[in-house]
Amino acid sequence: MKKVFMAFAMTVGMVFCVSCGKTETASLPVSTPEEVKTVLIAGNEEYVANSSNKGDISKERREDTATNGQFPYATIITCSDSRVPAEHIFNAGIGDLFVIRTAGNVIGDYELGSVEYGAEHLNTKLVVVMGHTGCGAVQATLEGGGHGNVQAITDEIASCLTPDCSATEAEILNVKNSIDKINSSEAIQELTEEGLVEVVGAIYDISTGTVTFLD
């Protein structure tokens, strides 16, 4: 699995330093959304198998991205839940992922603008809406909603749920609702029509660490 991960990681400009054991990301363009998805899957498998993150968070990497800018290969929209650390989940380092986090991984104007920025200006090839098991925002919605400003989140989730759906079904429906919001963007529509960007959904299991991409 490690060899597979290294091969695909190089596709998105990741160069492995054998002598120091670190992973350095070069400023190379990624090829296709599907290849980026393959890298994410391989990275997650490494994370699950080893319970560690081999991404580059070195001083040299910090300095490189500070000087030369960021070139992430994927945009990840996920929950603010402290058990869902996106970079660790995908074995990513500094500058590899453009991460947008909000409770319940819901999409509003600010989040949608951030997605557009990632796709248009940072040229990320894959947009992943990643929900997770045991989501507190989803559970609060199923139990009748939140209060104060939290209600705006639970109202958004409630708008896409079916009667008597289970927590698992609700988590998936919530992801699909956020995908629909992203796909409503004219900017994203243009990029997807040109084959430059793909928007996909996924569920992260907070117990096993496994990411399952939705069909």
C-alpha positions as CSV (number, residue, x, y, z in Angstrom):
1,M,0.0,0.0,0.0
2,K,2.9,2.3,0.8
3,K,4.3,1.9,-2.7
4,V,0.9,2.6,-4.3
5,F,0.5,5.7,-2.1
6,M,3.9,7.0,-3.1
7,A,3.3,6.5,-6.8
8,F,0.0,8.3,-6.9
9,A,1.3,11.0,-4.5
10,M,4.0,11.9,-7.0
11,T,1.2,12.5,-9.5
12,V,0.2,15.5,-7.5
13,G,3.7,16.7,-7.0
14,M,4.6,14.9,-3.8
15,V,8.3,13.9,-3.7
16,F,9.5,11.5,-1.0
17,C,12.9,12.1,0.5
18,V,14.4,8.7,1.2
19,S,17.3,9.9,3.2
20,C,15.4,12.0,5.7
21,G,12.0,10.1,5.7
22,K,10.1,13.3,5.0
23,T,7.5,14.2,2.4
24,E,8.0,17.3,0.4
25,T,5.4,18.8,-1.9
26,A,6.7,20.4,-5.1
27,S,4.8,23.1,-7.0
28,L,3.6,20.8,-9.7
29,P,0.1,20.8,-11.2
30,V,-2.1,17.9,-10.4
31,S,-3.6,15.9,-13.3
32,T,-7.2,14.9,-12.8
33,P,-9.8,14.9,-10.0
34,E,-9.8,11.1,-10.1
35,E,-6.1,10.9,-9.4
36,V,-6.5,13.3,-6.5
37,K,-9.3,11.1,-5.1
38,T,-6.9,8.1,-5.4
39,V,-4.3,10.0,-3.5
40,L,-6.8,10.8,-0.7
41,I,-7.9,7.2,-0.5
42,A,-4.4,5.9,-0.3
43,G,-3.5,8.5,2.3
44,N,-6.5,7.5,4.4
45,E,-5.5,3.9,4.2
46,E,-2.0,4.7,5.4
47,Y,-3.5,6.7,8.3
48,V,-5.8,3.9,9.3
49,A,-3.1,1.3,9.1
50,N,-0.4,3.2,10.9
51,S,-2.4,5.6,13.1
52,S,0.0,8.4,12.1
53,N,0.4,11.2,9.7
54,K,3.4,11.2,7.4
55,G,2.7,14.5,5.8
56,D,5.4,17.2,5.7
57,I,5.0,19.7,8.5
58,S,8.8,20.6,8.6
59,K,10.4,24.0,9.1
60,E,11.5,23.8,5.4
61,R,8.0,23.1,4.2
62,R,6.6,26.1,6.3
63,E,9.3,28.4,4.8
64,D,8.7,27.1,1.3
65,T,4.9,27.7,1.4
66,A,5.4,31.1,3.1
67,T,7.7,32.2,0.3
68,N,6.3,30.4,-2.7
69,G,2.6,30.2,-1.8
70,Q,0.2,27.3,-1.5
71,F,-0.7,24.7,-4.0
72,P,-3.3,22.4,-2.4
73,Y,-4.6,19.5,-4.5
74,A,-8.0,19.1,-2.8
75,T,-10.6,21.2,-1.1
76,I,-12.1,19.5,2.0
77,I,-15.4,20.7,3.5
78,T,-15.9,19.0,6.9
79,C,-17.3,19.4,10.3
80,S,-15.6,21.4,13.1
81,D,-15.8,18.3,15.3
82,S,-12.4,17.9,17.1
83,R,-12.4,14.2,16.2
84,V,-12.3,15.0,12.5
85,P,-8.7,16.3,11.7
86,A,-8.8,16.5,7.9
87,E,-5.0,16.7,7.3
88,H,-4.3,13.7,9.6
89,I,-7.1,11.7,8.1
90,F,-5.6,12.0,4.6
91,N,-1.9,11.9,5.7
92,A,-1.5,15.4,4.3
93,G,1.1,18.0,5.2
94,I,1.3,21.8,5.1
95,G,-0.1,23.3,1.9
96,D,-1.6,20.0,0.7
97,L,-5.3,20.5,1.5
98,F,-7.5,23.6,1.5
99,V,-9.8,22.8,4.5
100,I,-13.1,24.5,5.3
101,R,-14.6,23.5,8.6
102,T,-18.0,24.4,10.0
103,A,-20.3,22.6,12.4
104,G,-22.3,20.0,10.5
105,N,-20.3,20.6,7.3
106,V,-23.2,22.9,6.2
107,I,-22.8,25.3,3.2
108,G,-23.7,28.9,3.4
109,D,-22.4,32.0,1.5
110,Y,-19.1,32.1,3.3
111,E,-18.4,28.4,2.8
112,L,-19.5,28.5,-0.8
113,G,-17.2,31.5,-1.4
114,S,-14.3,29.6,0.1
115,V,-15.0,26.6,-2.1
116,E,-15.0,28.8,-5.2
117,Y,-11.7,30.4,-4.0
118,G,-10.1,27.0,-3.6
119,A,-11.3,25.8,-7.0
120,E,-10.8,29.0,-9.0
121,H,-7.7,30.6,-7.5
122,L,-5.9,27.6,-5.9
123,N,-6.8,25.2,-8.7
124,T,-7.8,22.3,-6.4
125,K,-9.1,19.5,-8.6
126,L,-11.3,17.8,-6.1
127,V,-13.9,19.2,-3.7
128,V,-14.8,16.7,-1.0
129,V,-17.8,17.3,1.4
130,M,-16.9,15.0,4.3
131,G,-19.5,14.2,6.9
132,H,-18.8,11.9,9.8
133,T,-20.4,9.4,12.1
134,G,-21.7,10.6,15.5
135,C,-22.1,14.1,14.2
136,G,-23.5,16.3,17.0
137,A,-25.1,18.8,14.7
138,V,-27.0,16.0,12.9
139,Q,-28.0,14.5,16.2
140,A,-29.2,17.8,17.6
141,T,-31.3,18.2,14.4
142,L,-32.9,14.8,14.9
143,E,-33.7,15.7,18.5
144,G,-35.6,18.8,17.5
145,G,-33.0,21.5,16.7
146,G,-30.7,23.8,18.4
147,H,-31.1,27.2,20.0
148,G,-29.6,30.6,19.4
149,N,-27.4,30.8,16.3
150,V,-27.0,27.0,16.4
151,Q,-30.5,26.8,15.1
152,A,-29.4,28.2,11.8
153,I,-27.2,25.1,11.4
154,T,-29.8,22.6,12.5
155,D,-32.5,24.3,10.4
156,E,-30.2,23.9,7.3
157,I,-29.7,20.2,8.1
158,A,-33.4,19.6,8.8
159,S,-34.3,21.0,5.4
160,C,-32.9,18.0,3.6
161,L,-33.9,15.2,5.9
162,T,-36.7,12.6,5.3
163,P,-39.3,11.7,7.9
164,D,-38.0,9.1,10.5
165,C,-34.5,8.8,8.9
166,S,-31.8,7.3,11.0
167,A,-28.7,9.1,12.1
168,T,-26.6,7.3,9.4
169,E,-29.1,8.3,6.7
170,A,-29.3,11.9,8.0
171,E,-25.5,12.2,7.8
172,I,-25.5,11.1,4.2
173,L,-28.4,13.3,3.3
174,N,-26.7,16.3,4.9
175,V,-23.6,15.7,2.8
176,K,-25.6,15.4,-0.4
177,N,-27.4,18.7,0.5
178,S,-24.1,20.5,0.9
179,I,-23.0,19.0,-2.5
180,D,-26.1,20.4,-4.1
181,K,-25.4,23.8,-2.6
182,I,-21.8,23.7,-4.1
183,N,-23.1,22.5,-7.5
184,S,-25.5,25.5,-7.6
185,S,-22.5,27.8,-7.9
186,E,-22.0,29.0,-11.5
187,A,-18.3,29.1,-11.0
188,I,-18.2,25.5,-9.9
189,Q,-20.6,24.5,-12.7
190,E,-18.2,25.9,-15.3
191,L,-15.2,24.1,-13.8
192,T,-17.0,20.8,-13.6
193,E,-18.3,21.0,-17.1
194,E,-14.8,21.6,-18.3
195,G,-13.6,18.5,-16.3
196,L,-11.3,20.6,-14.2
197,V,-13.1,20.0,-10.9
198,E,-15.2,17.2,-9.4
199,V,-17.4,17.5,-6.3
200,V,-17.8,14.4,-4.2
201,G,-19.2,13.3,-0.9
202,A,-17.7,11.1,1.9
203,I,-18.3,9.9,5.4
204,Y,-15.6,9.6,8.0
205,D,-15.9,7.0,10.7
206,I,-14.7,8.5,13.9
207,S,-14.1,5.1,15.4
208,T,-12.2,3.3,12.7
209,G,-10.7,6.3,10.9
210,T,-11.9,5.1,7.6
211,V,-13.2,7.5,4.9
212,T,-15.9,6.0,2.6
213,F,-16.6,8.0,-0.6
214,L,-20.3,8.1,-1.6
215,D,-21.4,7.0,-5.1
